[in-house]
């Protein structure tokens, strides 16, 4: 939370499975739309928080399967664990874990739950120190929920039981839960004088209901929400104007909420990309780099006409003296790399070629230049290749447009391209 100098403009808190991540969409269309919108317009002054029922291990596994951005904060295990950084390098909140660990014993929970044969333990990757998870049908779940807390309390253990999706049964420390974790984070921000201007929570299932009880937050339940959350809404929030049922599913419903609550930009660059007029608003450096790579993706996928005019327009974004340093170390003028694109037009169409940028971070380098740092991820034939990127942008000609002066990349996480000639920009 120290990434921002001042209060965040928006904190967006979202569940993952069936909220941000649509498992019925193998092309991740709305997830990629959200990614482009967040990096172009929100990353620089807002906080992204993932709030998932998944354990930390399960969450990291999902990151390897889906094009998820790196969040600022990851709340995992139904609120029993908080980590800052959200990527491969994360720092756990030990204060929170100590708090939820009071009057909790995993060993006692395992002993008492073993007395209910209807409870089927979930895989090891779904278990954590402060989360014990099972599969069980609704009827049995309701019966167990009546007696288990009392039995555990007799042994000095206070718990919270969360049942969702008609199969997932989680036993948690009493003070945890998604709502409790978010309230803790908001109190922490307030103590630092960084109260957010707005908060938006997004969910689809019963274990998200607590998020919608945070009084200062706007809330969106995506159109594909489970019946237990819809029932909660009917009983608790039907007349609350700050909580809406989206008409769109998953990520599209989240973008819909940004528009309906007037929380900020709500048109993804993937939806509003102008392939004829490439330059975006003056000084909008994050939007500039996001749009550039989307233009490049459209060329590779054959979604724009193969024409010299298109390539000339791409060249107009950069200085004739601008240089690109390939991750392999090869260096040559940006314009020459653009000329190399001729043979790659449309080759990515059948390979489901997609690009997304992560952690876009602009900084003023001089009165007329900016350095923009980000990670670039490229998906082709089901394989992801990633690199760290630094772009030098200049604003000259009476500040009418941004000009690309230098691009430098290096491989991330052992990534490399099987065919170096097909890794451009």
C-alpha positions as CSV (number, residue, x, y, z in Angstrom):
1,X,0.0,0.0,0.0
2,X,3.1,2.3,0.0
3,X,3.2,2.4,-3.8
4,X,1.0,5.5,-3.8
5,X,2.2,8.8,-2.3
6,X,-1.4,9.8,-1.3
7,X,-4.9,8.4,-0.9
8,X,-6.0,6.0,-3.7
9,X,-8.6,7.4,-6.1
10,X,-10.2,4.0,-6.1
11,X,-9.8,0.7,-4.4
12,X,-11.3,-2.1,-6.5
13,X,-11.8,-5.3,-4.5
14,X,-12.7,-8.4,-6.6
15,X,-13.3,-12.0,-6.2
16,X,-11.5,-14.2,-8.8
17,X,-13.4,-17.3,-9.9
18,X,-16.5,-16.5,-11.8
19,X,-16.2,-12.8,-11.0
20,X,-13.0,-11.4,-12.6
21,X,-12.1,-14.8,-14.1
22,X,-14.7,-16.3,-16.4
23,X,-14.0,-20.0,-16.7
24,X,-16.6,-20.3,-19.4
25,X,-14.6,-18.0,-21.7
26,X,-11.4,-19.8,-22.9
27,X,-10.3,-16.6,-24.7
28,X,-10.5,-14.5,-21.5
29,X,-12.2,-11.7,-23.5
30,X,-13.6,-9.6,-20.6
31,X,-10.6,-10.3,-18.4
32,X,-8.3,-8.8,-21.1
33,X,-10.7,-5.9,-21.5
34,X,-10.5,-5.2,-17.8
35,X,-6.7,-5.5,-17.8
36,X,-6.3,-2.9,-20.5
37,X,-8.7,-0.5,-18.8
38,X,-7.0,-0.9,-15.4
39,X,-3.4,-0.4,-16.7
40,X,-4.4,2.5,-19.0
41,X,-6.4,4.5,-16.5
42,X,-6.2,3.2,-12.9
43,X,-2.9,1.6,-12.0
44,X,-1.1,4.9,-11.5
45,X,-3.4,6.2,-8.7
46,X,-5.6,3.3,-7.5
47,X,-5.3,0.0,-5.7
48,X,-6.3,-3.4,-7.1
49,X,-7.2,-6.0,-4.5
50,X,-7.9,-9.7,-5.2
51,X,-10.2,-11.2,-2.5
52,X,-10.6,-14.9,-3.1
53,X,-11.6,-18.1,-1.4
54,X,-8.6,-19.8,-2.9
55,X,-5.6,-20.6,-0.7
56,X,-2.4,-18.8,-1.5
57,X,-1.1,-21.9,-3.4
58,X,-4.3,-22.2,-5.4
59,X,-4.3,-18.5,-6.2
60,X,-0.7,-18.7,-7.5
61,X,-1.6,-21.7,-9.6
62,X,-4.5,-19.7,-11.2
63,X,-2.0,-16.9,-12.1
64,X,-0.1,-19.4,-14.2
65,X,-3.2,-20.3,-16.1
66,X,-5.0,-17.0,-16.6
67,X,-3.8,-13.5,-17.7
68,X,-4.2,-12.0,-14.3
69,X,-2.7,-8.6,-13.5
70,X,-0.5,-8.3,-10.4
71,X,-2.7,-6.9,-7.6
72,X,-1.4,-4.5,-5.0
73,X,-2.9,-6.8,-2.3
74,X,-4.1,-10.4,-2.3
75,X,-6.6,-11.5,0.3
76,X,-6.7,-15.3,0.1
77,X,-8.3,-18.2,2.0
78,X,-11.6,-16.4,2.4
79,X,-10.0,-13.5,4.2
80,X,-7.7,-15.5,6.6
81,X,-4.5,-14.4,4.8
82,X,-3.4,-11.0,3.5
83,X,-0.3,-10.5,1.3
84,X,1.1,-7.3,-0.2
85,X,2.6,-7.3,-3.7
86,X,0.2,-10.0,-5.1
87,X,2.8,-11.5,-7.5
88,X,5.6,-14.0,-7.0
89,X,7.2,-11.8,-4.4
90,X,4.7,-11.1,-1.7
91,X,4.9,-10.0,1.9
92,X,2.4,-11.5,4.4
93,X,0.6,-9.3,6.9
94,X,1.8,-11.0,10.2
95,X,-0.3,-8.7,12.3
96,X,-3.5,-9.9,10.6
97,X,-2.5,-13.5,10.8
98,X,-1.7,-13.2,14.5
99,X,-5.1,-11.5,15.0
100,X,-7.1,-14.3,13.3
101,X,-5.0,-16.9,15.0
102,X,-6.4,-16.0,18.4
103,X,-8.7,-18.8,19.8
104,X,-7.9,-21.0,16.8
105,X,-6.4,-24.4,16.6
106,X,-6.2,-26.2,13.3
107,X,-5.6,-29.5,15.0
108,X,-8.8,-29.2,17.1
109,X,-10.8,-28.2,14.0
110,X,-9.5,-31.3,12.1
111,X,-10.4,-33.5,15.1
112,X,-14.0,-32.3,15.4
113,X,-14.7,-32.1,11.7
114,X,-13.5,-35.7,11.3
115,X,-16.6,-36.7,13.3
116,X,-18.8,-35.7,10.3
117,X,-18.3,-38.3,7.6
118,X,-20.3,-36.2,5.1
119,X,-17.4,-33.7,5.0
120,X,-15.0,-34.5,2.2
121,X,-11.7,-32.7,2.6
122,X,-10.7,-30.5,-0.3
123,X,-7.2,-31.1,-1.9
124,X,-4.1,-30.1,0.0
125,X,-3.6,-27.0,-2.2
126,X,-6.9,-25.6,-0.9
127,X,-5.9,-25.9,2.7
128,X,-4.1,-23.3,4.8
129,X,-3.1,-22.8,8.4
130,X,-6.1,-20.7,9.1
131,X,-8.5,-22.4,6.6
132,X,-9.9,-25.9,6.6
133,X,-12.0,-26.7,3.6
134,X,-14.4,-29.5,2.6
135,X,-16.9,-30.5,0.0
136,X,-20.4,-31.2,1.2
137,X,-24.0,-31.0,-0.1
138,X,-26.3,-28.2,1.1
139,X,-28.6,-30.3,3.4
140,X,-25.7,-31.8,5.3
141,X,-23.9,-28.4,5.4
142,X,-26.9,-26.8,7.1
143,X,-27.1,-29.5,9.7
144,X,-23.4,-29.4,10.5
145,X,-23.4,-25.6,10.8
146,X,-25.9,-25.9,13.6
147,X,-23.7,-28.0,15.9
148,X,-20.0,-27.6,14.8
149,X,-19.4,-24.1,16.2
150,X,-20.7,-25.1,19.7
151,X,-18.5,-28.2,19.8
152,X,-15.4,-26.2,18.8
153,X,-16.2,-23.5,21.3
154,X,-16.3,-26.1,24.1
155,X,-12.7,-26.8,23.2
156,X,-11.7,-23.1,23.2
157,X,-11.9,-22.6,19.4
158,X,-14.1,-19.8,17.9
159,X,-14.8,-20.3,14.2
160,X,-16.7,-18.7,11.3
161,X,-18.3,-21.2,8.9
162,X,-18.7,-20.1,5.2
163,X,-20.7,-22.2,2.8
164,X,-20.8,-21.2,-0.9
165,X,-21.7,-22.5,-4.4
166,X,-23.7,-25.4,-2.9
167,X,-20.5,-27.4,-2.3
168,X,-17.7,-25.4,-0.6
169,X,-17.6,-25.6,3.2
170,X,-14.8,-23.5,4.9
171,X,-14.0,-23.5,8.6
172,X,-12.2,-20.2,9.4
173,X,-11.1,-18.3,12.5
174,X,-14.0,-16.2,13.9
175,X,-12.3,-12.9,13.1
176,X,-11.5,-13.6,9.5
177,X,-13.6,-13.6,6.4
178,X,-13.5,-11.4,3.3
179,X,-15.3,-8.5,5.0
180,X,-13.2,-8.6,8.0
181,X,-10.0,-8.5,6.0
182,X,-11.2,-5.6,3.9
183,X,-12.2,-3.6,7.0
184,X,-8.8,-4.2,8.5
185,X,-7.1,-2.9,5.4
186,X,-9.3,0.2,5.3
187,X,-8.6,0.9,8.9
188,X,-4.9,0.6,8.1
189,X,-5.2,3.1,5.3
190,X,-7.1,5.5,7.5
191,X,-4.4,5.3,10.2
192,X,-1.9,6.4,7.5
193,X,-4.1,9.2,6.3
194,X,-4.8,7.5,3.0
195,X,-8.6,7.0,3.0
196,X,-9.6,6.1,-0.6
197,X,-11.9,8.4,-2.5
198,X,-14.0,5.4,-3.6
199,X,-14.3,1.6,-3.0
200,X,-15.8,-0.9,-5.3
201,X,-16.4,-4.5,-4.3
202,X,-17.2,-7.2,-6.8
203,X,-18.4,-10.8,-6.2
204,X,-20.6,-13.7,-7.3
205,X,-21.0,-16.2,-4.5
206,X,-22.0,-16.5,-0.8
207,X,-18.5,-16.0,0.6
208,X,-18.5,-12.5,-1.0
209,X,-21.6,-11.4,0.9
210,X,-19.5,-9.9,3.7
211,X,-17.8,-7.5,1.3
212,X,-21.2,-5.8,0.5
213,X,-21.6,-5.1,4.2
214,X,-18.7,-2.7,4.2
215,X,-20.7,0.6,4.5
216,X,-18.5,2.9,2.6
217,X,-18.2,0.6,-0.5
218,X,-20.1,0.5,-3.7
219,X,-20.9,-3.1,-4.7
220,X,-21.6,-5.1,-7.9
221,X,-22.9,-8.6,-8.1
222,X,-22.1,-9.9,-11.6
223,X,-25.0,-11.3,-13.6
224,X,-23.8,-14.9,-13.2
225,X,-23.9,-14.7,-9.4
226,X,-24.9,-17.8,-7.5
227,X,-28.3,-18.1,-5.9
228,X,-27.1,-17.8,-2.3
229,X,-25.7,-14.3,-3.1
230,X,-28.8,-13.3,-5.0
231,X,-30.9,-14.4,-2.0
232,X,-28.7,-12.4,0.3
233,X,-29.2,-9.4,-1.9
234,X,-33.0,-9.9,-1.8
235,X,-33.0,-10.1,1.9
236,X,-30.4,-7.5,2.8
237,X,-29.7,-5.0,0.0
238,X,-32.6,-4.9,-2.4
239,X,-33.2,-1.2,-1.8
240,X,-29.6,-0.2,-1.3
241,X,-28.6,2.1,-4.3
242,X,-24.9,1.4,-3.7
243,X,-25.2,-2.3,-4.5
244,X,-26.3,-3.3,-8.0
245,X,-26.9,-6.5,-9.9
246,X,-25.0,-6.2,-13.2
247,X,-26.6,-7.0,-16.5
248,X,-23.2,-8.4,-17.7
249,X,-21.3,-11.3,-16.4
250,X,-17.8,-11.4,-14.8
251,X,-15.3,-8.8,-15.9
252,X,-17.9,-7.1,-18.1
253,X,-20.1,-6.6,-15.1
254,X,-17.3,-5.0,-13.2
255,X,-16.7,-2.5,-16.0
256,X,-20.4,-1.9,-16.1
257,X,-20.3,-0.9,-12.4
258,X,-17.5,1.6,-13.0
259,X,-19.9,3.3,-15.4
260,X,-23.1,3.1,-13.4
261,X,-21.4,4.4,-10.2
262,X,-19.4,7.1,-12.2
263,X,-16.2,5.9,-10.6
264,X,-13.9,6.8,-13.5
265,X,-13.0,5.7,-17.1
266,X,-15.2,2.8,-18.1
267,X,-14.3,2.2,-21.8
268,X,-11.6,-0.3,-22.2
269,X,-8.9,0.5,-24.8
270,X,-9.8,-2.8,-26.3
271,X,-13.2,-1.4,-27.0
272,X,-12.4,2.1,-28.0
273,X,-9.2,1.6,-30.0
274,X,-8.9,4.0,-33.0
275,X,-6.7,2.3,-35.5
276,X,-6.7,5.4,-37.8
277,X,-5.8,8.1,-35.2
278,X,-3.2,6.5,-33.1
279,X,-2.2,9.3,-30.7
280,X,-4.0,9.5,-27.4
281,X,-4.4,12.4,-25.0
282,X,-1.3,14.5,-24.3
283,X,0.7,13.3,-21.4
284,X,-1.5,10.2,-21.0
285,X,1.6,8.0,-21.0
286,X,0.0,4.8,-19.6
287,X,-2.8,4.9,-22.1
288,X,-0.3,5.5,-24.9
289,X,1.7,2.3,-24.2
290,X,-1.4,0.2,-23.7
291,X,-2.9,1.4,-27.0
292,X,0.4,0.9,-28.9
293,X,0.6,-2.8,-27.9
294,X,-3.0,-3.3,-28.8
295,X,-2.3,-1.9,-32.2
296,X,0.6,-4.3,-32.5
297,X,-1.7,-7.2,-31.4
298,X,-4.3,-6.3,-34.0
299,X,-1.7,-6.3,-36.8
300,X,-0.4,-9.7,-35.7
301,X,-4.0,-11.1,-35.6
302,X,-4.9,-9.6,-39.0
303,X,-7.6,-7.5,-37.5
304,X,-6.5,-4.5,-39.5
305,X,-5.9,-4.2,-43.2
306,X,-2.3,-5.0,-44.3
307,X,-1.3,-1.7,-45.6
308,X,1.8,0.6,-45.8
309,X,-0.4,3.4,-44.3
310,X,-0.8,1.4,-41.1
311,X,2.9,0.8,-40.7
312,X,3.6,4.5,-41.5
313,X,1.2,5.5,-38.8
314,X,3.0,3.2,-36.4
315,X,6.2,4.8,-37.4
316,X,4.7,8.3,-36.8
317,X,4.6,7.3,-33.1
318,X,8.3,7.1,-32.8
319,X,11.4,9.1,-33.6
320,X,13.4,8.2,-36.7
321,X,16.4,8.0,-34.3
322,X,14.5,5.8,-31.8
323,X,16.0,2.5,-30.8
324,X,14.6,-0.8,-29.7
325,X,16.7,-3.2,-27.7
326,X,15.4,-6.8,-28.1
327,X,15.4,-9.1,-25.0
328,X,18.1,-11.1,-26.8
329,X,20.3,-8.0,-26.8
330,X,19.9,-7.2,-30.5
331,X,19.6,-3.4,-31.0
332,X,18.3,-1.5,-34.1
333,X,16.1,1.5,-35.0
334,X,12.4,1.2,-34.0
335,X,11.5,2.0,-37.6
336,X,13.4,-1.1,-38.8
337,X,11.5,-3.3,-36.4
338,X,8.3,-1.9,-37.7
339,X,9.4,-2.8,-41.2
340,X,9.9,-6.4,-40.0
341,X,6.2,-6.5,-39.1
342,X,5.2,-6.9,-42.8
343,X,5.8,-10.7,-42.7
344,X,3.9,-11.1,-39.4
345,X,0.5,-9.7,-40.5
346,X,-2.2,-12.2,-39.6
347,X,0.1,-14.9,-38.4
348,X,-1.3,-14.8,-34.9
349,X,-4.9,-15.3,-35.8
350,X,-5.0,-19.1,-35.4
351,X,-2.6,-19.0,-32.5
352,X,-5.0,-16.9,-30.3
353,X,-2.2,-14.3,-30.1
354,X,-2.8,-11.8,-27.2
355,X,-0.8,-9.2,-25.4
356,X,-1.4,-7.6,-22.0
357,X,0.6,-5.2,-20.0
358,X,1.0,-5.4,-16.2
359,X,2.3,-2.9,-13.5
360,X,2.4,0.1,-15.9
361,X,4.4,2.7,-14.0
362,X,5.1,6.2,-15.6
363,X,7.5,8.6,-14.1
364,X,8.7,12.1,-15.2
365,X,12.3,11.9,-16.3
366,X,12.7,15.5,-17.3
367,X,10.3,18.4,-18.1
368,X,9.8,16.9,-21.6
369,X,10.4,13.1,-21.1
370,X,8.8,10.2,-19.3
371,X,10.0,6.7,-18.5
372,X,7.3,4.1,-18.5
373,X,8.1,0.7,-16.9
374,X,5.9,-2.4,-17.2
375,X,5.8,-6.1,-17.8
376,X,4.7,-7.3,-21.2
377,X,3.1,-10.7,-21.6
378,X,2.5,-12.3,-25.0
379,X,0.3,-15.4,-25.4
380,X,0.7,-17.5,-28.6
381,X,-0.3,-21.2,-29.1
382,X,-1.1,-21.4,-25.4
383,X,2.4,-20.4,-24.3
384,X,3.1,-17.2,-22.4
385,X,6.4,-15.3,-22.8
386,X,7.1,-12.3,-20.7
387,X,9.6,-9.5,-20.5
388,X,10.3,-6.4,-18.5
389,X,10.1,-3.2,-20.5
390,X,11.3,0.4,-20.2
391,X,10.0,3.0,-22.7
392,X,11.4,6.5,-23.0
393,X,8.7,9.0,-24.3
394,X,9.3,12.6,-25.3
395,X,6.7,15.3,-25.5
396,X,7.9,17.9,-28.0
397,X,6.4,19.9,-30.9
398,X,4.6,22.3,-28.5
399,X,3.3,19.3,-26.5
400,X,1.0,18.1,-29.2
401,X,2.0,14.4,-29.0
402,X,4.2,11.8,-27.3
403,X,7.1,10.4,-29.3
404,X,8.7,7.0,-28.6
405,X,12.4,7.5,-28.2
406,X,13.7,4.2,-26.8
407,X,12.4,0.8,-25.9
408,X,14.4,-1.7,-23.9
409,X,13.3,-5.2,-22.9
410,X,14.7,-8.2,-20.9
411,X,13.2,-11.6,-20.4
412,X,11.3,-12.4,-17.2
413,X,11.2,-15.6,-15.3
414,X,13.4,-17.6,-17.7
415,X,11.1,-16.6,-20.7
416,X,12.5,-16.6,-24.2
417,X,11.2,-16.8,-27.7
418,X,11.5,-20.0,-29.7
419,X,11.6,-17.8,-32.8
420,X,13.4,-14.5,-32.0
421,X,12.2,-13.0,-35.3
422,X,8.6,-13.2,-34.0
423,X,9.2,-11.3,-30.8
424,X,8.9,-7.6,-31.8
425,X,8.3,-4.9,-29.2
